[in-house]
Amino acid sequence: SLSGLLSNLDAHSSFLNEKDFNDMKIQTNGEFGGLGITVGMKDGALTVVSPIEGTPADKAGIKSGDIILKINDEATLGINLNDAVDKMRGKPKTQITLTIFRKGATKPFDVTLTREIIKIESVYAKMIENENILYLRVTNFDKNVVDVASKELKKYPNVKGVILDLRNNPGGLLNQAIGLVNLFVDKGVIVSQKG
């Protein structure tokens, strides 16, 4: 099938049907009802990439690298990533229980969370005053990354340098990733596509 063909290209290529495409639009819009965690599949296990600061997942102590074994007592082994995300998202003020396995823990444990409206701040900026360096953390490439990063850079025109932190960034909109690079690189090919 087309999905299988595209998934073999690289880890970031896949076919999106209408439902998956609409889900992606919600995710890259910057606001949805959920728990506030970015997840991915690692060795077949549903794994937390990172919790989003200030969200229910972050407040509950969910950590990067945690493995989600169950969602509301339903095993996640072999689950499709989009299906897992659908199960974790939902109406605000509704509860969900995740069964977590954490490296170093003796056994899995349950965490019950209440969904909230999740507003993703895709760019976090902080000035390191004594060094005159701007720290920019980009948590994902949603539709606002270039605008927000550009505004932050304009606030501090005389910085000695910029630390661009992309750790645990799960990706997002390619045009925003390219636009971010364009803020720092004057010339040359940033990315090329064939097909």
N, C-alpha and C positions, 0 to 999 in steps of 0.2 A: 504494500500500500504506500501511498504518498507519505504518510506519517513515518513509516519505517525507513523509507529512502532518505528523507530529510534528517531524521534523528541520527543517521550514520555519518552525516557530513561533519558535524562537530557537536560539542556539548550544548551549544546555544542555538541550534537550528531545529525547528519543529514546524509542523503544519498546524494552523489554528482553525478549527471549525468556527461557526458563527458564535456559539456559546463561549468558547475559549477566548475568541477575539474580544467579545464584550467584557469578559472577566478581566482581560489585560487592560482594556480601556479604563475600567474602574480602578485597577491597581495603579496605573500611571497617571491617573487624575489627581491622586494625592489624598483621597479621603474615602473611607469605607467602614462598615461595621465589622469589628473583629477583635482579635487578641493582641495584635501588635508584635507579631514575630514574623521574621522571614525564614522560610524553610526550604530545604532542598533534599534531593535523594543522594545518599552517600552509601555505597555498597548495598543498595537495596533497602536501606533503612531511612525512614522519614526523620530528618535531622534538622535541628535548629541552626540556621546560619547566624542569626543574631536577633535579640529582642530589640524593639524600638524603645528608646528612652522615654520613660514616663507613662508607658502603656500598661494594661493589665498584666501582660506577660513579664514585663520588666519588674513591676511591683511585686509579682509573685516569686521572683528570683529565678525565673527560667534563664538558662545560660546558653551561650554559643556552644555547640557540640552535643547538647542534650538530644537524646533519641526519643521520639514520641512513639511509644509502643501501641497505644490505644487512644482513640478519640471516642469519648462516651461509651467505653467498654467494647468498642469495635476495633479489632486488630488492624494495624496499618501495614502489616507485612504484604508486600506486593501491590499496595495501593498506588494509583496514579497520582502524581503530584497535584494536578488540578483538582481532582476529587477530594484530596486531603484539605486543600485550601478552602474548597467549597464547604466542607464539613466544619471547619474552624470559623469561617465567617458567618455572620447572621445578624439578626436584629439586636440593636443595643439593649442592654439590661437583661439579656437571656444568658443562662449559665451553660457551661461546658466543662467536662472533666477530661483532662489529659493524663495518661499514664506515662511517666517519664523514666528513662534509664539514664543515669549520669555516670560517666567514667569515674571510678573510685568509690562509687556507692556500693553497698552490699546487696541491695535489691531495688527493684523499681518502686516508685512512689506516685501517688495521685495528687494532682493539683487541680482544684476547681476554680475556674475563672468566670468573671462576668464580662461579657462583650461590651465594648464601648465604641463610639465613633472614633476611628483612628485617623488622625490627620498626620500625614507623613511630612516631616520637615526634611526634605532631601538634602539640604545644605546647612551645616552648622559651622559658624565662623567664630573664631576667638583670636584676639590679638595677644601675642606673647610680648608683653610690654617691655620687659628689660632686654629683650633681644631684637625688638622691632621686626618681628616675624609674624605673618598672618597664618593661622592654622585653619584650613578648610577641610571639613569632613563631608564627603558625599556618600550618603547612605544608600541611594539608588538613583537611577537615571529616569526620573519622572519628567513630566512636561515643563516643570519650572526650574530645572537645574541651571541652565545657562543664564536665565534672567537673574536668579537669586545670587549665583556666584559672581556674575558681572557687577551687580550692585555692591556686593561685599568688597570686591576688589577696588571699586571706585571710591569707597569710603576711606580706604587706606592707600593713597597713591604713592606714598614715600616709603613703603616697607622695603627692608633689605632682601626679603625672600618670602616664599610661600611654601608651607607644608601642605601638600594635597594628599589627604588620607582616604584611600579607597578600600581599606580593609573590610572584609565581609560584605562588600557591595555585590548584590546578586545580579546586577545588570539593569536592563530596562530599555529605554528608547535609544536606538543607535544615533539618531540625529542629535540628541542631547549630549551623548558621549563625545561625538565629533565636535559639537559646539563648545564643549568645555575645553577640549584640547586646543581649539582655535583661539581661546583666550590667552593661551600661553605660547603657542607656536606660530611664527609668522609665515613660514613657507614650507613646502614639501608635502608629500602625500601622507595623509593621516590614516586613511583606510581605503581599500579598494574592494570592489565586489565584482564577481563574475557570475554569469548565469543567465 
